[in-house]
Amino acid sequence: MPRWKELKRFCERDGWELYKDTDHYFYRKIDDDGSVRRTKVSKGSGEIHPAMWKMILKKQLRVSQEYFNKKI
């Protein structure tokens, strides 16, 4: 499973906008059709729990594991 810092790196390399920096990093990406994807990245250093990672990929990032791996 990826670590939080890898999710942050993905967002930065894939063109996501950091729109809020509090106790977490908040990123968003506006797609060509105008829809907005958002994700929240912990500032912790640990590994993302497998069930949470599956949800982040499917519902927030909306990318495949393979696409994610290419960007980190």
N, CA, C and O atoms as a CHARMM CRD file, in Angstrom:
* protein
*
  288
    1    1 MET  N      0.83300  -1.18800   0.00000 PROA 1      0.00000
    2    1 MET  CA     0.00000   0.00000   0.00000 PROA 1      0.00000
    3    1 MET  C      0.87700   1.25000   0.00000 PROA 1      0.00000
    4    1 MET  O      1.95500   1.26500   0.59500 PROA 1      0.00000
    5    2 PRO  N      0.40700   2.28400  -0.66600 PROA 2      0.00000
    6    2 PRO  CA     1.18500   3.52200  -0.69700 PROA 2      0.00000
    7    2 PRO  C      1.15800   4.24700   0.64500 PROA 2      0.00000
    8    2 PRO  O      0.30100   4.00300   1.49500 PROA 2      0.00000
    9    3 ARG  N      2.09600   5.11800   0.79700 PROA 3      0.00000
   10    3 ARG  CA     2.17300   5.96600   1.98200 PROA 3      0.00000
   11    3 ARG  C      1.54000   7.31100   1.64000 PROA 3      0.00000
   12    3 ARG  O      1.33900   7.62700   0.46700 PROA 3      0.00000
   13    4 TRP  N      1.23000   8.09200   2.65400 PROA 4      0.00000
   14    4 TRP  CA     0.60900   9.39600   2.44300 PROA 4      0.00000
   15    4 TRP  C      1.47900  10.30600   1.58900 PROA 4      0.00000
   16    4 TRP  O      0.96600  11.05800   0.76000 PROA 4      0.00000
   17    5 LYS  N      2.79500  10.24300   1.78600 PROA 5      0.00000
   18    5 LYS  CA     3.68200  11.10600   1.00700 PROA 5      0.00000
   19    5 LYS  C      3.64400  10.74300  -0.48000 PROA 5      0.00000
   20    5 LYS  O      3.86600  11.60700  -1.32800 PROA 5      0.00000
   21    6 GLU  N      3.37000   9.49700  -0.80100 PROA 6      0.00000
   22    6 GLU  CA     3.25300   9.09100  -2.20600 PROA 6      0.00000
   23    6 GLU  C      1.96500   9.62700  -2.82300 PROA 6      0.00000
   24    6 GLU  O      1.94600   9.99200  -3.99900 PROA 6      0.00000
   25    7 LEU  N      0.89700   9.67600  -2.04300 PROA 7      0.00000
   26    7 LEU  CA    -0.33900  10.27500  -2.52900 PROA 7      0.00000
   27    7 LEU  C     -0.12900  11.76000  -2.78500 PROA 7      0.00000
   28    7 LEU  O     -0.61500  12.28400  -3.78700 PROA 7      0.00000
   29    8 LYS  N      0.57800  12.44100  -1.90800 PROA 8      0.00000
   30    8 LYS  CA     0.88000  13.86400  -2.09700 PROA 8      0.00000
   31    8 LYS  C      1.71400  14.06000  -3.36500 PROA 8      0.00000
   32    8 LYS  O      1.43700  14.96300  -4.15400 PROA 8      0.00000
   33    9 ARG  N      2.71900  13.23100  -3.56200 PROA 9      0.00000
   34    9 ARG  CA     3.56200  13.31400  -4.75400 PROA 9      0.00000
   35    9 ARG  C      2.73000  13.09300  -6.02100 PROA 9      0.00000
   36    9 ARG  O      2.91400  13.79200  -7.01800 PROA 9      0.00000
   37   10 PHE  N      1.81800  12.12300  -5.98000 PROA 10     0.00000
   38   10 PHE  CA     0.94100  11.87800  -7.12700 PROA 10     0.00000
   39   10 PHE  C      0.15300  13.13600  -7.47900 PROA 10     0.00000
   40   10 PHE  O      0.10700  13.54000  -8.64000 PROA 10     0.00000
   41   11 CYS  N     -0.46000  13.74700  -6.48200 PROA 11     0.00000
   42   11 CYS  CA    -1.26800  14.94300  -6.72500 PROA 11     0.00000
   43   11 CYS  C     -0.42700  16.05100  -7.36300 PROA 11     0.00000
   44   11 CYS  O     -0.87800  16.72000  -8.29300 PROA 11     0.00000
   45   12 GLU  N      0.76300  16.23800  -6.87300 PROA 12     0.00000
   46   12 GLU  CA     1.63500  17.28200  -7.39800 PROA 12     0.00000
   47   12 GLU  C      2.04900  16.99000  -8.83800 PROA 12     0.00000
   48   12 GLU  O      2.08300  17.89700  -9.66900 PROA 12     0.00000
   49   13 ARG  N      2.36000  15.74500  -9.13600 PROA 13     0.00000
   50   13 ARG  CA     2.82000  15.37700 -10.48100 PROA 13     0.00000
   51   13 ARG  C      1.68100  15.27400 -11.48700 PROA 13     0.00000
   52   13 ARG  O      1.90200  15.39700 -12.69200 PROA 13     0.00000
   53   14 ASP  N      0.46400  15.05000 -10.99700 PROA 14     0.00000
   54   14 ASP  CA    -0.67800  14.86900 -11.89600 PROA 14     0.00000
   55   14 ASP  C     -1.47100  16.16800 -12.09100 PROA 14     0.00000
   56   14 ASP  O     -2.54300  16.15300 -12.69600 PROA 14     0.00000
   57   15 GLY  N     -0.95800  17.27000 -11.59000 PROA 15     0.00000
   58   15 GLY  CA    -1.58500  18.56000 -11.84300 PROA 15     0.00000
   59   15 GLY  C     -2.74000  18.93500 -10.93200 PROA 15     0.00000
   60   15 GLY  O     -3.57400  19.76100 -11.30100 PROA 15     0.00000
   61   16 TRP  N     -2.80400  18.34600  -9.75900 PROA 16     0.00000
   62   16 TRP  CA    -3.84000  18.70200  -8.79500 PROA 16     0.00000
   63   16 TRP  C     -3.44000  20.00200  -8.10500 PROA 16     0.00000
   64   16 TRP  O     -2.25600  20.25700  -7.88400 PROA 16     0.00000
   65   17 GLU  N     -4.42900  20.81800  -7.76800 PROA 17     0.00000
   66   17 GLU  CA    -4.19400  22.10000  -7.10300 PROA 17     0.00000
   67   17 GLU  C     -4.30200  21.93100  -5.58800 PROA 17     0.00000
   68   17 GLU  O     -5.29200  21.39600  -5.08800 PROA 17     0.00000
   69   18 LEU  N     -3.28600  22.38800  -4.86100 PROA 18     0.00000
   70   18 LEU  CA    -3.35700  22.43200  -3.40300 PROA 18     0.00000
   71   18 LEU  C     -4.16800  23.67400  -3.04800 PROA 18     0.00000
   72   18 LEU  O     -3.70200  24.79700  -3.23600 PROA 18     0.00000
   73   19 TYR  N     -5.38300  23.47300  -2.53600 PROA 19     0.00000
   74   19 TYR  CA    -6.23500  24.63400  -2.25400 PROA 19     0.00000
   75   19 TYR  C     -6.40400  24.91800  -0.77400 PROA 19     0.00000
   76   19 TYR  O     -6.96600  25.95000  -0.40500 PROA 19     0.00000
   77   20 LYS  N     -5.93100  24.02900   0.07500 PROA 20     0.00000
   78   20 LYS  CA    -6.01000  24.27300   1.51400 PROA 20     0.00000
   79   20 LYS  C     -4.92800  23.44300   2.20600 PROA 20     0.00000
   80   20 LYS  O     -4.72800  22.27000   1.89100 PROA 20     0.00000
   81   21 ASP  N     -4.23900  24.07600   3.15100 PROA 21     0.00000
   82   21 ASP  CA    -3.16100  23.41100   3.89100 PROA 21     0.00000
   83   21 ASP  C     -3.39400  23.68100   5.37000 PROA 21     0.00000
   84   21 ASP  O     -3.03900  24.74000   5.88600 PROA 21     0.00000
   85   22 THR  N     -3.99300  22.71100   6.03900 PROA 22     0.00000
   86   22 THR  CA    -4.26100  22.83200   7.47700 PROA 22     0.00000
   87   22 THR  C     -3.58200  21.65300   8.16000 PROA 22     0.00000
   88   22 THR  O     -2.37800  21.45400   8.00200 PROA 22     0.00000
   89   23 ASP  N     -4.34100  20.87200   8.91600 PROA 23     0.00000
   90   23 ASP  CA    -3.77700  19.66400   9.50400 PROA 23     0.00000
   91   23 ASP  C     -3.64900  18.55900   8.45600 PROA 23     0.00000
   92   23 ASP  O     -3.00400  17.53900   8.69900 PROA 23     0.00000
   93   24 HSD  N     -4.26800  18.76700   7.28000 PROA 24     0.00000
   94   24 HSD  CA    -4.15300  17.89200   6.11500 PROA 24     0.00000
   95   24 HSD  C     -3.89800  18.77600   4.89400 PROA 24     0.00000
   96   24 HSD  O     -4.09100  19.99100   4.93200 PROA 24     0.00000
   97   25 TYR  N     -3.45800  18.12900   3.80800 PROA 25     0.00000
   98   25 TYR  CA    -3.38500  18.82100   2.52200 PROA 25     0.00000
   99   25 TYR  C     -4.67600  18.52700   1.77400 PROA 25     0.00000
  100   25 TYR  O     -5.11900  17.37900   1.73600 PROA 25     0.00000
  101   26 PHE  N     -5.28200  19.53800   1.18300 PROA 26     0.00000
  102   26 PHE  CA    -6.50200  19.36900   0.40600 PROA 26     0.00000
  103   26 PHE  C     -6.20200  19.71100  -1.04200 PROA 26     0.00000
  104   26 PHE  O     -5.78300  20.82700  -1.35100 PROA 26     0.00000
  105   27 TYR  N     -6.41800  18.74800  -1.92800 PROA 27     0.00000
  106   27 TYR  CA    -6.15600  18.92400  -3.35200 PROA 27     0.00000
  107   27 TYR  C     -7.44500  18.80400  -4.14400 PROA 27     0.00000
  108   27 TYR  O     -8.39000  18.13200  -3.73000 PROA 27     0.00000
  109   28 ARG  N     -7.46500  19.48000  -5.31300 PROA 28     0.00000
  110   28 ARG  CA    -8.59200  19.33700  -6.23700 PROA 28     0.00000
  111   28 ARG  C     -8.06500  19.40400  -7.66400 PROA 28     0.00000
  112   28 ARG  O     -7.01700  19.98500  -7.94500 PROA 28     0.00000
  113   29 LYS  N     -8.83000  18.78900  -8.54400 PROA 29     0.00000
  114   29 LYS  CA    -8.49600  18.80600  -9.96600 PROA 29     0.00000
  115   29 LYS  C     -9.79000  18.97200 -10.73700 PROA 29     0.00000
  116   29 LYS  O    -10.74500  18.22300 -10.53300 PROA 29     0.00000
  117   30 ILE  N     -9.81700  19.96700 -11.63300 PROA 30     0.00000
  118   30 ILE  CA   -11.00000  20.21800 -12.44900 PROA 30     0.00000
  119   30 ILE  C    -10.79300  19.52600 -13.79100 PROA 30     0.00000
  120   30 ILE  O     -9.82000  19.78900 -14.49800 PROA 30     0.00000
  121   31 ASP  N    -11.71600  18.64400 -14.12600 PROA 31     0.00000
  122   31 ASP  CA   -11.63100  17.89200 -15.37000 PROA 31     0.00000
  123   31 ASP  C    -12.13500  18.73500 -16.54000 PROA 31     0.00000
  124   31 ASP  O    -12.76800  19.77200 -16.34200 PROA 31     0.00000
  125   32 ASP  N    -11.85100  18.28100 -17.75300 PROA 32     0.00000
  126   32 ASP  CA   -12.25900  19.00100 -18.96400 PROA 32     0.00000
  127   32 ASP  C    -13.76500  19.22100 -19.03000 PROA 32     0.00000
  128   32 ASP  O    -14.22000  20.22100 -19.58400 PROA 32     0.00000
  129   33 ASP  N    -14.54200  18.29500 -18.47000 PROA 33     0.00000
  130   33 ASP  CA   -15.99900  18.42900 -18.50100 PROA 33     0.00000
  131   33 ASP  C    -16.53900  19.30800 -17.37400 PROA 33     0.00000
  132   33 ASP  O    -17.75200  19.46500 -17.23300 PROA 33     0.00000
  133   34 GLY  N    -15.63300  19.88300 -16.56800 PROA 34     0.00000
  134   34 GLY  CA   -16.03200  20.78000 -15.48900 PROA 34     0.00000
  135   34 GLY  C    -16.24300  20.10600 -14.14400 PROA 34     0.00000
  136   34 GLY  O    -16.44200  20.78900 -13.14000 PROA 34     0.00000
  137   35 SER  N    -16.20200  18.78000 -14.10400 PROA 35     0.00000
  138   35 SER  CA   -16.36700  18.09700 -12.81900 PROA 35     0.00000
  139   35 SER  C    -15.09400  18.27100 -11.98900 PROA 35     0.00000
  140   35 SER  O    -13.99200  18.40900 -12.52000 PROA 35     0.00000
  141   36 VAL  N    -15.28800  18.26000 -10.67500 PROA 36     0.00000
  142   36 VAL  CA   -14.18300  18.50500  -9.75300 PROA 36     0.00000
  143   36 VAL  C    -13.92700  17.24800  -8.93800 PROA 36     0.00000
  144   36 VAL  O    -14.84300  16.67200  -8.35200 PROA 36     0.00000
  145   37 ARG  N    -12.65900  16.82900  -8.91100 PROA 37     0.00000
  146   37 ARG  CA   -12.24100  15.73000  -8.04400 PROA 37     0.00000
  147   37 ARG  C    -11.49500  16.33800  -6.86500 PROA 37     0.00000
  148   37 ARG  O    -10.72100  17.28100  -7.03100 PROA 37     0.00000
  149   38 ARG  N    -11.72900  15.79900  -5.67900 PROA 38     0.00000
  150   38 ARG  CA   -11.06700  16.30000  -4.46700 PROA 38     0.00000
  151   38 ARG  C    -10.52000  15.13000  -3.66200 PROA 38     0.00000
  152   38 ARG  O    -11.08400  14.03700  -3.64900 PROA 38     0.00000
  153   39 THR  N     -9.40400  15.39500  -2.99300 PROA 39     0.00000
  154   39 THR  CA    -8.85000  14.40700  -2.07400 PROA 39     0.00000
  155   39 THR  C     -8.17100  15.12500  -0.91800 PROA 39     0.00000
  156   39 THR  O     -7.73500  16.26900  -1.04300 PROA 39     0.00000
  157   40 LYS  N     -8.09400  14.43500   0.19700 PROA 40     0.00000
  158   40 LYS  CA    -7.45800  14.95700   1.40900 PROA 40     0.00000
  159   40 LYS  C     -6.28200  14.04000   1.72800 PROA 40     0.00000
  160   40 LYS  O     -6.42400  12.81800   1.75800 PROA 40     0.00000
  161   41 VAL  N     -5.11300  14.64800   1.96700 PROA 41     0.00000
  162   41 VAL  CA    -3.89900  13.88000   2.21400 PROA 41     0.00000
  163   41 VAL  C     -3.40100  14.16700   3.62800 PROA 41     0.00000
  164   41 VAL  O     -3.16300  15.31900   3.99000 PROA 41     0.00000
  165   42 SER  N     -3.24800  13.12400   4.40800 PROA 42     0.00000
  166   42 SER  CA    -2.74300  13.26000   5.76900 PROA 42     0.00000
  167   42 SER  C     -1.29900  13.72600   5.75400 PROA 42     0.00000
  168   42 SER  O     -0.54100  13.39200   4.84400 PROA 42     0.00000
  169   43 LYS  N     -0.92300  14.49000   6.75300 PROA 43     0.00000
  170   43 LYS  CA     0.47000  14.89500   6.91000 PROA 43     0.00000
  171   43 LYS  C      1.27000  13.84600   7.67600 PROA 43     0.00000
  172   43 LYS  O      2.45600  14.03100   7.94700 PROA 43     0.00000
  173   44 GLY  N      0.61500  12.75500   8.01800 PROA 44     0.00000
  174   44 GLY  CA     1.29900  11.65300   8.68600 PROA 44     0.00000
  175   44 GLY  C      2.24200  10.94700   7.72800 PROA 44     0.00000
  176   44 GLY  O      2.18700  11.16100   6.51700 PROA 44     0.00000
  177   45 SER  N      3.10400  10.11000   8.27400 PROA 45     0.00000
  178   45 SER  CA     4.11100   9.44200   7.45900 PROA 45     0.00000
  179   45 SER  C      3.78200   7.97800   7.18800 PROA 45     0.00000
  180   45 SER  O      4.54200   7.27700   6.52100 PROA 45     0.00000
  181   46 GLY  N      2.66400   7.52800   7.70100 PROA 46     0.00000
  182   46 GLY  CA     2.35200   6.11100   7.61400 PROA 46     0.00000
  183   46 GLY  C      1.79700   5.64600   6.28700 PROA 46     0.00000
  184   46 GLY  O      1.64600   6.40700   5.33100 PROA 46     0.00000
  185   47 GLU  N      1.50400   4.37000   6.27600 PROA 47     0.00000
  186   47 GLU  CA     0.92900   3.71500   5.11000 PROA 47     0.00000
  187   47 GLU  C     -0.59300   3.87800   5.13900 PROA 47     0.00000
  188   47 GLU  O     -1.20500   3.87700   6.20800 PROA 47     0.00000
  189   48 ILE  N     -1.18600   4.01400   3.97300 PROA 48     0.00000
  190   48 ILE  CA    -2.64400   4.14800   3.87500 PROA 48     0.00000
  191   48 ILE  C     -3.27100   2.76100   4.02600 PROA 48     0.00000
  192   48 ILE  O     -2.83900   1.81000   3.37600 PROA 48     0.00000
  193   49 HSD  N     -4.27500   2.64700   4.87100 PROA 49     0.00000
  194   49 HSD  CA    -4.96100   1.37400   5.10700 PROA 49     0.00000
  195   49 HSD  C     -5.54000   0.87300   3.78500 PROA 49     0.00000
  196   49 HSD  O     -6.07000   1.67100   3.01200 PROA 49     0.00000
  197   50 PRO  N     -5.45100  -0.43000   3.50600 PROA 50     0.00000
  198   50 PRO  CA    -5.91100  -0.97600   2.22500 PROA 50     0.00000
  199   50 PRO  C     -7.35200  -0.61900   1.84900 PROA 50     0.00000
  200   50 PRO  O     -7.61000  -0.26700   0.69800 PROA 50     0.00000
  201   51 ALA  N     -8.28500  -0.70000   2.78200 PROA 51     0.00000
  202   51 ALA  CA    -9.68300  -0.37700   2.46600 PROA 51     0.00000
  203   51 ALA  C     -9.84200   1.10900   2.13700 PROA 51     0.00000
  204   51 ALA  O    -10.60200   1.47500   1.24100 PROA 51     0.00000
  205   52 MET  N     -9.12500   1.95100   2.86300 PROA 52     0.00000
  206   52 MET  CA    -9.18900   3.38300   2.60000 PROA 52     0.00000
  207   52 MET  C     -8.55600   3.69900   1.24600 PROA 52     0.00000
  208   52 MET  O     -9.06900   4.52800   0.49500 PROA 52     0.00000
  209   53 TRP  N     -7.44100   3.03500   0.93700 PROA 53     0.00000
  210   53 TRP  CA    -6.76600   3.26600  -0.33000 PROA 53     0.00000
  211   53 TRP  C     -7.67700   2.90400  -1.51100 PROA 53     0.00000
  212   53 TRP  O     -7.72600   3.62900  -2.50500 PROA 53     0.00000
  213   54 LYS  N     -8.38000   1.80700  -1.40000 PROA 54     0.00000
  214   54 LYS  CA    -9.30300   1.39000  -2.46400 PROA 54     0.00000
  215   54 LYS  C    -10.37000   2.45700  -2.69100 PROA 54     0.00000
  216   54 LYS  O    -10.71100   2.75700  -3.83500 PROA 54     0.00000
  217   55 MET  N    -10.89500   3.03000  -1.61800 PROA 55     0.00000
  218   55 MET  CA   -11.91000   4.07600  -1.71500 PROA 55     0.00000
  219   55 MET  C    -11.32100   5.35800  -2.31500 PROA 55     0.00000
  220   55 MET  O    -11.96500   6.00500  -3.14100 PROA 55     0.00000
  221   56 ILE  N    -10.10700   5.72600  -1.90800 PROA 56     0.00000
  222   56 ILE  CA    -9.46500   6.93700  -2.44100 PROA 56     0.00000
  223   56 ILE  C     -9.27400   6.80700  -3.95200 PROA 56     0.00000
  224   56 ILE  O     -9.58200   7.73700  -4.69800 PROA 56     0.00000
  225   57 LEU  N     -8.76900   5.66200  -4.40400 PROA 57     0.00000
  226   57 LEU  CA    -8.56400   5.45200  -5.83500 PROA 57     0.00000
  227   57 LEU  C     -9.87700   5.55500  -6.61500 PROA 57     0.00000
  228   57 LEU  O     -9.94300   6.22300  -7.64800 PROA 57     0.00000
  229   58 LYS  N    -10.90300   4.89800  -6.11900 PROA 58     0.00000
  230   58 LYS  CA   -12.16700   4.79900  -6.85300 PROA 58     0.00000
  231   58 LYS  C    -13.00300   6.07200  -6.77900 PROA 58     0.00000
  232   58 LYS  O    -13.50500   6.53300  -7.80400 PROA 58     0.00000
  233   59 LYS  N    -13.16200   6.64700  -5.60100 PROA 59     0.00000
  234   59 LYS  CA   -14.11600   7.74100  -5.41400 PROA 59     0.00000
  235   59 LYS  C    -13.49500   9.13400  -5.46500 PROA 59     0.00000
  236   59 LYS  O    -14.16900  10.09400  -5.83700 PROA 59     0.00000
  237   60 GLN  N    -12.22400   9.25600  -5.09700 PROA 60     0.00000
  238   60 GLN  CA   -11.61100  10.59100  -5.04700 PROA 60     0.00000
  239   60 GLN  C    -10.70000  10.83000  -6.25000 PROA 60     0.00000
  240   60 GLN  O    -10.89800  11.79000  -6.99500 PROA 60     0.00000
  241   61 LEU  N     -9.71100   9.97200  -6.44200 PROA 61     0.00000
  242   61 LEU  CA    -8.77400  10.16900  -7.55100 PROA 61     0.00000
  243   61 LEU  C     -9.39600   9.77900  -8.89400 PROA 61     0.00000
  244   61 LEU  O     -9.14900  10.41100  -9.92100 PROA 61     0.00000
  245   62 ARG  N    -10.20300   8.73000  -8.85400 PROA 62     0.00000
  246   62 ARG  CA   -10.84100   8.17200 -10.05800 PROA 62     0.00000
  247   62 ARG  C     -9.81100   7.80400 -11.12700 PROA 62     0.00000
  248   62 ARG  O     -9.94000   8.16500 -12.29600 PROA 62     0.00000
  249   63 VAL  N     -8.78600   7.07300 -10.68600 PROA 63     0.00000
  250   63 VAL  CA    -7.75200   6.56400 -11.57900 PROA 63     0.00000
  251   63 VAL  C     -7.47200   5.10600 -11.21300 PROA 63     0.00000
  252   63 VAL  O     -7.87900   4.63600 -10.15100 PROA 63     0.00000
  253   64 SER  N     -6.77500   4.39600 -12.10200 PROA 64     0.00000
  254   64 SER  CA    -6.39100   3.01400 -11.81600 PROA 64     0.00000
  255   64 SER  C     -5.11400   2.98700 -10.97100 PROA 64     0.00000
  256   64 SER  O     -4.38600   3.97600 -10.88200 PROA 64     0.00000
  257   65 GLN  N     -4.86900   1.85500 -10.36900 PROA 65     0.00000
  258   65 GLN  CA    -3.63400   1.67200  -9.60500 PROA 65     0.00000
  259   65 GLN  C     -2.43100   1.83000 -10.52900 PROA 65     0.00000
  260   65 GLN  O     -1.41200   2.39500 -10.13100 PROA 65     0.00000
  261   66 GLU  N     -2.54400   1.33500 -11.75500 PROA 66     0.00000
  262   66 GLU  CA    -1.45300   1.42500 -12.72000 PROA 66     0.00000
  263   66 GLU  C     -1.13100   2.89000 -13.05100 PROA 66     0.00000
  264   66 GLU  O      0.03700   3.27400 -13.11500 PROA 66     0.00000
  265   67 TYR  N     -2.17300   3.69900 -13.25800 PROA 67     0.00000
  266   67 TYR  CA    -1.96300   5.12800 -13.54700 PROA 67     0.00000
  267   67 TYR  C     -1.28900   5.80300 -12.35600 PROA 67     0.00000
  268   67 TYR  O     -0.35300   6.58400 -12.52700 PROA 67     0.00000
  269   68 PHE  N     -1.75600   5.50800 -11.17700 PROA 68     0.00000
  270   68 PHE  CA    -1.16100   6.08000  -9.95900 PROA 68     0.00000
  271   68 PHE  C      0.31700   5.72600  -9.88400 PROA 68     0.00000
  272   68 PHE  O      1.15600   6.59000  -9.62600 PROA 68     0.00000
  273   69 ASN  N      0.63900   4.44100 -10.11100 PROA 69     0.00000
  274   69 ASN  CA     2.03200   3.98500 -10.00200 PROA 69     0.00000
  275   69 ASN  C      2.94000   4.68600 -11.00900 PROA 69     0.00000
  276   69 ASN  O      4.11000   4.93200 -10.71500 PROA 69     0.00000
  277   70 LYS  N      2.42300   5.00600 -12.18100 PROA 70     0.00000
  278   70 LYS  CA     3.23600   5.69000 -13.19900 PROA 70     0.00000
  279   70 LYS  C      3.59200   7.10400 -12.77500 PROA 70     0.00000
  280   70 LYS  O      4.64300   7.61700 -13.16000 PROA 70     0.00000
  281   71 LYS  N      2.73200   7.74200 -11.98800 PROA 71     0.00000
  282   71 LYS  CA     2.93400   9.12800 -11.60100 PROA 71     0.00000
  283   71 LYS  C      3.81900   9.31700 -10.37900 PROA 71     0.00000
  284   71 LYS  O      4.41600  10.37800 -10.19600 PROA 71     0.00000
  285   72 ILE  N      3.90500   8.27300  -9.52900 PROA 72     0.00000
  286   72 ILE  CA     4.72700   8.44800  -8.33100 PROA 72     0.00000
  287   72 ILE  C      6.13000   8.06600  -8.67400 PROA 72     0.00000
  288   72 ILE  O      7.01500   8.13000  -7.82000 PROA 72     0.00000
